[in-house]
Amino acid sequence: MYRNKTCGELRLSNVGEKVTLAGWVQSVHNLGALTFVDLRDRYGITQLAFNEDAAEELKQTAQKLGREYVVQATGLVAERYSKNKNLPTGEIEIIVETLNIVNESLTPPFTIEENSDGGDDLRMKYRYLDLRRPVVRKNLELRHKFAFEVRRYLDSQGFLEIETPILVNSTPEGARDFVVPSRMNPGQFYALPQSPQTLKQLCMVAGLDRYFQICKCFRDEDLRADRQPEFTQIDCEMSFVEQEDILQMFEGMSRHLFKTLKGIDIPELPRMTWADAMKFYGSDKPDTRFGMKITELKNTQKDNASQELVESIFPECFQVFDNAAYIGAICCEGQAVYTRKQIDQLTDFVKRPQIGAKGLVYARVEEDGNVKSSVDKFYQQDILQVLKEKMGAKAGDLILILSGDDAMKVRKQLCELRLEMGSRMGLRPKDKFSCLWIVDFPMYEWSDEEQRLMAMHHPFTSPKPEDIPLLDSDPASVRANAYDMVVNGVEVGGGSIRIHDAKLQQKIFEILGFTPEQAQQKFGFLMNAFKYGAPPHGGLAYGLDRFVSLFAELDSIRDVIAFPKNNSGRDVMLDAPGVIDQVQLDELQIALNLKTDE
């Protein structure tokens, strides 16, 4: 037996017991006659003590130890003279009687500490060492508990956990597929699933009623902090339900997770339409931990996010505003103290290419109620007072204004500015949670690249019943029976009521530009299944990685994944992706035609 106790469980109540521990050497403290070793395993750290009256051979063995050596130690539990209140085991130590070096270690390339000295790339290359750090391990423990509680909740609600295939057919669902060549079917390819969407719908056609799966999904798309080429999804589907049934079911699951894992009782989730989210926050995943809503000061465009036109509060005398189709603003409470240098920094921020604003106008509300702005020479005080009233601003507040030709683009720019100010003002603490549902999404969005309407969610989403007549006359105005759950400005899950009628599904494919032959080729298996008595059904999928990272109060999902890819989609530890042997290519009957820069 290598051990009978772990390095995290011994307390004063164990004093006098003879125990055997095993683990990794965290540190060695050689004080001449005395040597102390911190021994670490997954459960904690325990101090090993080698007294001056210990056998010479034992002391010599202890002096050979280095960081990350694997050792086994047997001895008596004793009360520690110099106690460490920062460790659960800090009141005891082990007076070592026998020590066995199980395995030596090279000097690790970075410190295995809470705050490591290793950079991201180095730690990812040696991820198996990085995972020894308690802070990283705790994230994986949280992920385990999260998945366990998901299963417990869904099992209590009658859901069946059903596995679906990893090797599937390629379907156009938005992102690029990862493809896998088939040796037994030369020239043909499997695809890795972007989600089990059609398969879970077939589970409903099969009468399984309530399905879930914690599954791997794959999308070949550009990466950012909350994306990986492979990610984990909590995939769920229910039969004979309407939207309200699904929202109630999974709001209940979220409430269970917050209570069980964070000790937080979240209130009933408010609901916000997509149109309101875009109008007041410039985002379909608004961060509602703070206010600072967007106020429209001018809008001469009628779009899906704003059904009424807003006349400008500004008379025509400032060309930038005169020529703008849309003007919007946010009010930053108490920030009139911003200096010109700070305002210039904000201007540079909104002019960054990824945001794209042309400039920033500001107005400060002085203590006497007057308004001082960067456009004073164009507008009299009475107009600036109208601005103050429109914004609901008071003394000490700062008003930030953006304008442009496209209402949607300016709203998104204001969204970025709002989030930046929220962060600067300390209004986005990671330990505070604000959750809501976004509902009534548009069915379609226009793609400049494709020059056609694209499904905003996926082609299996049902339109709102009252909007079905618009499919022929005005498909761009059709609303979807779709919904997203948003937590702290992050979309953690989304879904929809699905189409269960083959004729309606065919109509949707036509609007998306599929010929009947193309639709049959790509989705014939699903449309044929609908002809055999498909029940009304719907569901949603949560991003497990995203949800867990929020619970862990982290910025990136990489930190809750055991072996993540980097921002280029590479696994620097495994050095993947990589080339394969010509023999394998020949077996697959694949010839490479690599493009080179000329």
PLY file of the C-alpha trace (Angstrom):
ply
format ascii 1.0
element vertex 598
property float x
property float y
property float z
element edge 597
property int vertex1
property int vertex2
end_header
0.00 0.00 0.00
1.54 3.31 -1.10
-0.46 5.41 1.38
-3.16 5.18 4.02
-3.74 8.93 4.35
-3.74 11.86 1.95
-1.74 15.06 2.34
-4.86 17.06 3.07
-6.73 15.17 5.78
-4.57 14.99 8.93
-5.47 17.19 11.92
-4.61 17.48 15.63
-7.03 14.64 16.30
-4.63 12.35 14.42
-1.61 13.07 16.67
0.15 9.84 17.66
-1.04 7.87 14.63
1.42 6.14 12.37
0.66 7.07 8.77
2.03 6.64 5.27
1.77 9.49 2.80
2.75 9.71 -0.86
2.99 12.68 -3.17
5.18 15.31 -4.80
7.82 17.42 -3.07
6.59 21.01 -3.07
9.64 22.45 -1.32
12.60 21.46 0.86
13.81 23.55 3.80
17.26 22.44 5.00
18.03 24.13 8.30
21.22 22.20 9.09
20.29 19.77 11.84
16.63 19.91 10.82
15.08 19.34 7.40
11.47 20.05 6.53
9.72 18.92 3.36
6.32 20.07 2.13
4.63 17.07 0.53
1.75 17.73 -1.88
-0.96 15.65 -3.49
-4.35 16.52 -4.97
-5.85 16.93 -1.50
-3.39 19.32 0.12
0.07 19.78 1.66
1.55 18.17 4.77
4.90 19.00 6.35
7.40 16.18 6.80
9.97 16.68 9.57
13.42 15.02 9.74
14.75 15.57 13.26
18.41 15.75 14.25
18.15 12.36 15.99
16.88 10.67 12.79
18.99 7.96 11.24
21.88 9.31 9.14
20.74 7.37 6.08
17.26 8.89 6.40
18.67 12.42 6.62
20.89 11.84 3.61
17.92 10.61 1.59
15.96 13.70 2.59
18.79 15.95 1.43
18.68 14.39 -2.04
15.12 15.53 -2.58
14.27 18.12 -5.20
11.11 19.85 -6.35
8.50 17.49 -7.81
10.23 14.30 -6.65
7.64 11.60 -5.97
8.17 10.15 -2.50
6.57 7.87 0.05
6.98 8.68 3.73
5.96 6.83 6.89
6.00 8.34 10.37
4.12 9.58 13.41
1.70 12.50 13.37
2.90 15.17 15.82
1.72 18.60 16.87
3.62 21.23 14.99
5.66 23.68 17.07
5.45 26.52 14.54
1.92 26.30 13.19
0.83 27.49 9.73
-2.66 28.95 9.90
-2.82 29.17 6.10
-2.89 25.39 5.70
-5.70 23.06 6.85
-2.93 20.66 7.95
-0.82 23.46 9.43
-1.15 22.34 13.05
0.55 18.99 12.52
3.61 17.45 10.90
4.91 13.95 10.24
8.03 12.84 12.12
9.44 10.69 9.32
10.72 7.20 10.12
11.13 5.83 6.59
11.42 7.63 3.27
11.28 6.09 -0.19
12.08 8.05 -3.36
9.57 6.60 -5.82
10.64 8.75 -8.76
13.06 11.60 -9.31
12.16 14.73 -11.27
13.94 17.16 -13.52
13.78 20.76 -12.36
10.34 21.89 -13.61
10.33 24.71 -16.19
8.13 26.87 -13.94
7.12 26.93 -10.29
4.21 24.71 -9.28
2.66 27.43 -7.15
-0.64 29.27 -6.87
0.97 32.17 -8.74
3.32 30.50 -11.18
6.22 32.25 -12.93
5.41 30.43 -16.18
3.77 32.17 -19.14
0.70 30.78 -20.92
2.58 29.08 -23.75
5.07 27.44 -21.40
2.38 26.23 -19.04
0.31 24.84 -21.94
3.36 22.99 -23.29
3.79 21.35 -19.89
0.10 21.26 -19.05
0.51 18.05 -17.02
2.69 20.10 -14.64
0.36 23.10 -14.71
-2.49 20.83 -13.63
-0.62 20.10 -10.41
-1.17 23.71 -9.34
-4.01 23.89 -6.80
-5.69 26.84 -8.54
-5.97 24.89 -11.80
-7.02 21.68 -10.10
-9.81 23.50 -8.26
-11.24 24.58 -11.61
-11.42 20.96 -12.75
-12.97 19.92 -9.44
-15.62 22.63 -9.94
-16.23 21.38 -13.47
-16.73 17.84 -12.14
-19.20 19.02 -9.51
-21.03 21.15 -12.08
-21.48 18.21 -14.47
-22.51 15.96 -11.58
-25.21 18.40 -10.45
-26.47 18.82 -14.02
-26.91 15.07 -14.27
-28.57 14.87 -10.87
-31.07 17.62 -11.71
-31.96 16.33 -15.16
-32.29 12.77 -13.90
-34.74 13.99 -11.26
-36.79 15.57 -14.07
-37.06 12.37 -16.09
-34.35 13.05 -18.71
-32.44 10.17 -20.31
-28.71 10.60 -21.00
-28.25 9.32 -24.56
-25.00 9.30 -26.53
-25.03 10.32 -30.18
-22.34 9.65 -32.81
-19.14 11.66 -33.19
-18.71 10.70 -36.85
-21.65 12.25 -38.70
-22.51 13.86 -42.03
-21.52 17.41 -42.91
-24.39 19.90 -42.63
-24.29 23.69 -43.13
-24.98 25.04 -39.62
-22.97 28.25 -39.65
-19.38 27.37 -38.74
-16.96 25.26 -40.74
-16.93 21.52 -40.10
-13.93 19.48 -39.10
-13.88 16.60 -41.58
-12.55 13.06 -41.24
-11.66 10.95 -44.30
-13.03 7.43 -44.48
-10.50 4.76 -45.53
-13.26 2.25 -46.26
-15.17 4.76 -48.37
-12.51 6.44 -50.51
-13.20 10.05 -51.41
-15.89 10.37 -48.74
-15.73 12.14 -45.42
-17.36 12.19 -42.03
-17.78 15.47 -40.19
-17.37 16.04 -36.47
-20.65 17.39 -35.06
-20.99 21.13 -34.46
-23.80 19.99 -32.17
-26.07 16.93 -32.00
-28.93 19.11 -33.27
-30.63 16.80 -35.80
-29.85 13.69 -33.75
-31.56 14.98 -30.63
-34.57 15.92 -32.74
-34.64 12.34 -34.02
-34.64 11.20 -30.38
-37.88 13.15 -29.99
-39.34 11.57 -33.16
-38.35 8.24 -31.59
-40.58 8.97 -28.58
-37.77 9.25 -26.00
-39.47 12.42 -24.71
-36.66 13.93 -22.63
-33.04 13.66 -23.75
-29.78 15.15 -22.55
-26.12 14.63 -23.23
-22.91 16.22 -22.00
-21.16 16.01 -25.31
-18.17 17.19 -27.30
-18.85 19.58 -30.20
-16.45 20.78 -32.88
-16.32 24.00 -34.89
-13.50 25.09 -37.17
-13.72 28.81 -36.49
-11.50 31.62 -35.31
-10.84 31.49 -31.59
-11.19 33.96 -28.74
-11.31 33.80 -24.96
-14.63 31.93 -24.80
-14.09 29.61 -27.78
-12.17 26.43 -28.47
-12.23 24.22 -31.59
-13.65 21.47 -29.39
-15.94 22.33 -26.53
-18.44 20.67 -24.23
-22.16 21.23 -24.46
-25.05 20.31 -22.15
-27.46 19.32 -24.91
-31.15 18.95 -24.03
-34.45 18.30 -25.83
-38.06 17.82 -24.74
-41.25 16.69 -26.48
-44.77 18.14 -26.21
-43.54 21.47 -24.88
-43.90 25.15 -25.57
-41.31 27.83 -24.94
-42.56 28.50 -21.41
-42.06 24.84 -20.41
-38.43 24.93 -21.48
-37.65 28.26 -19.83
-39.12 27.07 -16.55
-37.30 23.74 -16.67
-33.86 25.17 -17.28
-34.29 28.19 -15.11
-34.87 25.58 -12.41
-31.63 23.83 -13.35
-29.70 27.09 -13.23
-31.18 27.95 -9.86
-30.15 24.50 -8.59
-26.57 24.97 -9.85
-26.18 28.44 -8.33
-27.56 27.29 -4.98
-25.63 24.02 -4.79
-22.26 25.18 -6.10
-22.15 28.89 -5.21
-24.58 29.13 -2.31
-26.50 31.84 -4.19
-30.28 32.11 -4.46
-30.86 33.74 -7.83
-34.19 35.52 -8.33
-36.66 34.72 -11.09
-34.95 35.44 -14.38
-36.26 38.55 -16.14
-37.01 38.33 -19.86
-35.92 40.85 -22.46
-36.75 40.85 -26.13
-33.89 40.82 -28.61
-35.10 44.18 -29.94
-34.89 45.79 -26.49
-31.51 44.23 -25.80
-30.10 45.72 -29.00
-31.82 49.08 -28.46
-30.79 49.65 -24.85
-27.53 47.66 -24.61
-26.29 47.24 -28.20
-25.88 43.52 -27.60
-27.98 40.36 -27.61
-26.07 39.30 -24.50
-26.29 42.39 -22.29
-24.38 42.66 -19.04
-27.14 43.71 -16.64
-24.99 43.87 -13.52
-25.21 47.64 -14.00
-27.44 50.16 -15.75
-26.00 52.79 -18.07
-28.50 51.99 -20.83
-28.15 53.47 -24.29
-30.39 56.48 -24.94
-31.31 57.27 -28.53
-30.88 60.93 -29.37
-31.54 60.52 -33.08
-32.69 57.61 -35.21
-33.89 58.00 -38.76
-33.62 54.28 -39.53
-36.37 51.74 -38.93
-34.84 48.41 -38.10
-35.57 45.20 -36.23
-34.27 46.67 -32.99
-36.21 49.94 -33.11
-39.67 50.12 -34.57
-40.15 53.85 -33.92
-38.13 56.71 -35.39
-36.53 59.17 -32.98
-36.11 62.78 -34.02
-32.82 64.45 -33.17
-32.71 66.69 -30.09
-29.95 68.69 -31.80
-30.68 71.47 -34.31
-28.76 71.34 -37.58
-25.49 73.15 -36.97
-22.90 70.41 -36.30
-22.14 68.49 -39.49
-21.20 65.23 -37.78
-24.59 65.01 -36.07
-26.48 66.55 -39.00
-25.28 63.84 -41.39
-25.67 60.96 -38.93
-28.60 58.58 -39.25
-28.24 57.55 -35.61
-27.00 59.24 -32.43
-26.84 57.38 -29.12
-25.38 58.07 -25.70
-24.69 56.63 -22.26
-24.63 58.46 -18.93
-21.75 57.59 -16.59
-22.76 58.47 -13.07
-20.24 60.57 -11.12
-17.62 60.53 -13.88
-17.57 64.24 -14.75
-14.17 64.22 -13.00
-12.70 62.60 -16.12
-9.75 64.64 -17.38
-9.12 65.58 -21.00
-6.39 62.90 -21.09
-8.87 60.25 -19.92
-11.42 61.41 -22.51
-8.71 61.13 -25.19
-8.02 57.58 -24.03
-11.72 56.74 -24.42
-11.70 58.32 -27.88
-8.74 56.15 -28.87
-10.59 53.15 -27.43
-13.73 53.60 -29.57
-11.63 54.35 -32.67
-9.83 51.01 -32.47
-10.40 48.99 -35.68
-12.34 46.27 -33.87
-14.83 48.91 -32.62
-14.72 51.32 -35.53
-16.19 54.61 -34.25
-14.99 57.79 -35.94
-14.93 59.88 -32.79
-16.45 60.59 -29.39
-18.44 63.56 -28.12
-18.68 64.17 -24.38
-20.64 66.43 -22.04
-20.03 67.07 -18.35
-22.75 68.16 -15.95
-21.19 70.75 -13.63
-22.05 71.16 -9.96
-24.17 74.23 -10.80
-26.21 72.19 -13.31
-24.68 73.70 -16.42
-23.40 71.40 -19.12
-19.89 71.72 -20.59
-19.24 69.69 -23.72
-16.82 69.15 -26.59
-19.43 70.68 -28.94
-20.13 73.86 -26.96
-19.39 76.08 -29.93
-22.20 74.45 -31.92
-24.96 74.26 -29.29
-26.33 76.79 -26.83
-26.82 75.88 -23.17
-30.58 75.42 -23.67
-29.89 72.55 -26.11
-27.35 71.00 -23.74
-29.93 71.21 -20.96
-32.33 69.25 -23.18
-29.54 66.68 -23.56
-29.11 66.53 -19.78
-32.84 66.00 -19.27
-33.06 63.37 -22.01
-30.18 61.44 -20.44
-31.51 61.75 -16.88
-28.10 63.17 -15.93
-27.38 65.06 -12.74
-24.49 67.09 -11.36
-21.21 65.19 -11.59
-22.28 62.90 -14.43
-20.49 62.35 -17.73
-22.40 61.86 -20.99
-20.64 60.01 -23.85
-22.11 60.26 -27.36
-21.46 58.28 -30.56
-23.03 58.73 -33.98
-22.95 57.17 -37.42
-24.75 56.05 -40.57
-25.79 52.60 -39.31
-27.88 52.32 -36.14
-26.86 48.73 -35.44
-23.13 49.47 -35.79
-23.31 52.52 -33.51
-25.26 50.54 -30.89
-22.53 47.88 -30.90
-19.89 50.59 -30.52
-21.83 52.03 -27.58
-22.02 48.55 -26.12
-18.22 48.29 -26.10
-17.94 51.79 -24.60
-20.54 50.92 -21.96
-18.66 47.76 -20.96
-15.36 49.64 -20.82
-16.87 52.29 -18.54
-18.55 49.62 -16.45
-15.16 47.96 -15.90
-13.45 51.27 -15.11
-16.16 52.16 -12.62
-15.96 48.78 -10.86
-19.51 47.81 -11.86
-18.65 44.34 -13.20
-17.43 42.29 -10.21
-16.95 38.62 -11.07
-18.56 37.45 -7.83
-21.84 39.22 -8.65
-24.25 37.48 -11.02
-27.04 38.86 -13.15
-29.02 36.37 -15.24
-31.79 36.85 -17.78
-33.50 35.34 -20.81
-33.31 37.00 -24.22
-36.36 36.08 -26.31
-37.99 36.87 -29.68
-34.86 36.77 -31.82
-35.11 37.54 -35.52
-35.50 34.39 -37.56
-32.95 35.58 -40.11
-29.98 37.91 -40.45
-28.50 39.28 -43.64
-25.06 38.05 -44.67
-23.00 40.54 -46.67
-20.58 37.76 -47.54
-23.28 35.38 -48.83
-25.61 38.14 -50.04
-28.62 36.30 -48.67
-30.63 35.73 -45.52
-29.05 33.31 -43.06
-30.64 31.55 -40.09
-29.74 33.50 -36.96
-29.76 30.28 -34.91
-30.11 27.27 -37.22
-32.53 26.16 -39.96
-34.56 23.95 -37.60
-35.81 26.85 -35.46
-39.56 27.42 -35.59
-40.91 30.89 -36.42
-43.37 32.55 -34.08
-46.79 31.16 -35.12
-48.20 34.66 -35.61
-45.28 35.54 -37.93
-45.58 32.53 -40.25
-47.62 34.52 -42.83
-44.65 36.91 -43.16
-42.44 34.10 -44.51
-43.79 34.84 -48.00
-44.09 38.63 -47.85
-41.36 39.85 -45.44
-39.12 37.02 -44.13
-36.60 39.49 -42.66
-39.27 40.61 -40.15
-40.09 37.10 -38.92
-39.32 36.42 -35.27
-38.02 33.07 -34.12
-39.32 30.93 -31.28
-35.81 31.16 -29.86
-34.25 32.11 -26.53
-30.82 32.56 -24.93
-29.78 32.54 -21.30
-27.30 35.30 -20.52
-25.19 35.57 -17.37
-23.01 38.65 -16.80
-22.95 39.51 -20.48
-22.08 35.98 -21.56
-24.41 33.75 -23.53
-24.26 30.51 -21.54
-27.01 28.70 -23.41
-29.57 28.99 -26.13
-32.24 27.06 -27.93
-35.57 27.14 -29.64
-38.84 25.43 -30.33
-38.12 23.28 -33.38
-40.00 22.81 -36.61
-41.81 19.46 -36.55
-43.77 19.84 -39.79
-42.02 18.69 -42.98
-43.77 21.28 -45.18
-42.79 24.19 -42.95
-39.24 22.85 -42.75
-39.10 22.71 -46.56
-40.31 26.34 -46.70
-37.53 27.45 -44.36
-34.94 25.67 -46.49
-36.27 27.48 -49.58
-35.88 30.89 -47.91
-32.32 29.96 -46.96
-31.55 29.21 -50.60
-31.62 25.41 -50.62
-33.11 23.72 -53.64
-35.41 20.76 -52.85
-32.62 18.47 -54.03
-30.03 20.11 -51.78
-32.37 20.02 -48.80
-33.08 16.35 -49.43
-29.39 15.56 -49.78
-28.38 17.36 -46.57
-31.42 16.86 -44.36
-33.57 14.22 -46.05
-33.21 11.87 -43.09
-34.79 14.48 -40.79
-37.54 15.58 -43.16
-38.45 11.96 -43.84
-38.61 11.31 -40.09
-41.09 14.17 -39.68
-43.49 12.27 -41.95
-43.86 9.54 -39.32
-45.58 11.47 -36.57
-43.07 13.94 -35.14
-44.17 15.47 -31.83
-43.88 19.21 -31.09
-40.49 19.57 -29.46
-37.81 22.02 -28.43
-34.73 22.34 -26.30
-31.58 24.20 -25.62
-27.86 23.69 -25.15
-25.59 25.20 -22.52
-21.88 25.77 -23.03
-20.51 23.78 -20.10
-17.07 25.39 -20.37
-18.53 28.91 -20.38
-20.88 28.26 -17.49
-18.15 26.72 -15.34
-15.71 29.56 -16.11
-18.32 32.04 -14.85
-18.75 30.04 -11.66
-14.95 29.97 -11.28
-14.93 33.76 -11.87
-12.51 33.46 -14.80
-12.21 35.32 -18.09
-11.35 32.36 -20.31
-12.78 28.87 -20.75
-9.23 27.56 -21.28
-8.70 27.55 -17.54
-11.54 25.06 -16.94
-10.43 22.61 -19.67
-7.84 19.98 -18.81
-5.95 20.15 -22.11
-7.02 23.24 -24.08
-5.82 24.54 -27.44
-4.11 27.91 -27.80
-5.48 30.90 -29.71
-4.26 29.38 -32.96
-6.13 26.15 -32.33
-2.92 24.25 -31.59
-2.20 21.81 -28.80
1.38 22.83 -28.03
1.82 19.89 -25.65
0.90 17.24 -28.23
2.15 19.39 -31.13
-1.17 18.97 -32.91
-2.32 19.37 -35.59
0.63 17.89 -37.43
1.57 16.19 -40.67
0.79 12.51 -41.21
2.86 9.90 -43.00
2.52 9.45 -46.75
1.55 5.84 -46.10
-1.56 7.02 -44.27
-2.41 9.47 -47.04
-2.04 6.71 -49.62
-4.36 4.43 -47.61
-6.94 7.21 -47.56
-6.36 7.92 -51.26
-5.73 11.58 -50.45
-3.31 13.82 -52.31
-2.31 17.15 -50.78
-2.35 20.33 -52.81
-0.89 22.86 -50.42
-1.03 26.51 -51.46
2.15 28.49 -51.00
2.63 32.25 -50.95
4.06 33.42 -54.25
0 1
1 2
2 3
3 4
4 5
5 6
6 7
7 8
8 9
9 10
10 11
11 12
12 13
13 14
14 15
15 16
16 17
17 18
18 19
19 20
20 21
21 22
22 23
23 24
24 25
25 26
26 27
27 28
28 29
29 30
30 31
31 32
32 33
33 34
34 35
35 36
36 37
37 38
38 39
39 40
40 41
41 42
42 43
43 44
44 45
45 46
46 47
47 48
48 49
49 50
50 51
51 52
52 53
53 54
54 55
55 56
56 57
57 58
58 59
59 60
60 61
61 62
62 63
63 64
64 65
65 66
66 67
67 68
68 69
69 70
70 71
71 72
72 73
73 74
74 75
75 76
76 77
77 78
78 79
79 80
80 81
81 82
82 83
83 84
84 85
85 86
86 87
87 88
88 89
89 90
90 91
91 92
92 93
93 94
94 95
95 96
96 97
97 98
98 99
99 100
100 101
101 102
102 103
103 104
104 105
105 106
106 107
107 108
108 109
109 110
110 111
111 112
112 113
113 114
114 115
115 116
116 117
117 118
118 119
119 120
120 121
121 122
122 123
123 124
124 125
125 126
126 127
127 128
128 129
129 130
130 131
131 132
132 133
133 134
134 135
135 136
136 137
137 138
138 139
139 140
140 141
141 142
142 143
143 144
144 145
145 146
146 147
147 148
148 149
149 150
150 151
151 152
152 153
153 154
154 155
155 156
156 157
157 158
158 159
159 160
160 161
161 162
162 163
163 164
164 165
165 166
166 167
167 168
168 169
169 170
170 171
171 172
172 173
173 174
174 175
175 176
176 177
177 178
178 179
179 180
180 181
181 182
182 183
183 184
184 185
185 186
186 187
187 188
188 189
189 190
190 191
191 192
192 193
193 194
194 195
195 196
196 197
197 198
198 199
199 200
200 201
201 202
202 203
203 204
204 205
205 206
206 207
207 208
208 209
209 210
210 211
211 212
212 213
213 214
214 215
215 216
216 217
217 218
218 219
219 220
220 221
221 222
222 223
223 224
224 225
225 226
226 227
227 228
228 229
229 230
230 231
231 232
232 233
233 234
234 235
235 236
236 237
237 238
238 239
239 240
240 241
241 242
242 243
243 244
244 245
245 246
246 247
247 248
248 249
249 250
250 251
251 252
252 253
253 254
254 255
255 256
256 257
257 258
258 259
259 260
260 261
261 262
262 263
263 264
264 265
265 266
266 267
267 268
268 269
269 270
270 271
271 272
272 273
273 274
274 275
275 276
276 277
277 278
278 279
279 280
280 281
281 282
282 283
283 284
284 285
285 286
286 287
287 288
288 289
289 290
290 291
291 292
292 293
293 294
294 295
295 296
296 297
297 298
298 299
299 300
300 301
301 302
302 303
303 304
304 305
305 306
306 307
307 308
308 309
309 310
310 311
311 312
312 313
313 314
314 315
315 316
316 317
317 318
318 319
319 320
320 321
321 322
322 323
323 324
324 325
325 326
326 327
327 328
328 329
329 330
330 331
331 332
332 333
333 334
334 335
335 336
336 337
337 338
338 339
339 340
340 341
341 342
342 343
343 344
344 345
345 346
346 347
347 348
348 349
349 350
350 351
351 352
352 353
353 354
354 355
355 356
356 357
357 358
358 359
359 360
360 361
361 362
362 363
363 364
364 365
365 366
366 367
367 368
368 369
369 370
370 371
371 372
372 373
373 374
374 375
375 376
376 377
377 378
378 379
379 380
380 381
381 382
382 383
383 384
384 385
385 386
386 387
387 388
388 389
389 390
390 391
391 392
392 393
393 394
394 395
395 396
396 397
397 398
398 399
399 400
400 401
401 402
402 403
403 404
404 405
405 406
406 407
407 408
408 409
409 410
410 411
411 412
412 413
413 414
414 415
415 416
416 417
417 418
418 419
419 420
420 421
421 422
422 423
423 424
424 425
425 426
426 427
427 428
428 429
429 430
430 431
431 432
432 433
433 434
434 435
435 436
436 437
437 438
438 439
439 440
440 441
441 442
442 443
443 444
444 445
445 446
446 447
447 448
448 449
449 450
450 451
451 452
452 453
453 454
454 455
455 456
456 457
457 458
458 459
459 460
460 461
461 462
462 463
463 464
464 465
465 466
466 467
467 468
468 469
469 470
470 471
471 472
472 473
473 474
474 475
475 476
476 477
477 478
478 479
479 480
480 481
481 482
482 483
483 484
484 485
485 486
486 487
487 488
488 489
489 490
490 491
491 492
492 493
493 494
494 495
495 496
496 497
497 498
498 499
499 500
500 501
501 502
502 503
503 504
504 505
505 506
506 507
507 508
508 509
509 510
510 511
511 512
512 513
513 514
514 515
515 516
516 517
517 518
518 519
519 520
520 521
521 522
522 523
523 524
524 525
525 526
526 527
527 528
528 529
529 530
530 531
531 532
532 533
533 534
534 535
535 536
536 537
537 538
538 539
539 540
540 541
541 542
542 543
543 544
544 545
545 546
546 547
547 548
548 549
549 550
550 551
551 552
552 553
553 554
554 555
555 556
556 557
557 558
558 559
559 560
560 561
561 562
562 563
563 564
564 565
565 566
566 567
567 568
568 569
569 570
570 571
571 572
572 573
573 574
574 575
575 576
576 577
577 578
578 579
579 580
580 581
581 582
582 583
583 584
584 585
585 586
586 587
587 588
588 589
589 590
590 591
591 592
592 593
593 594
594 595
595 596
596 597
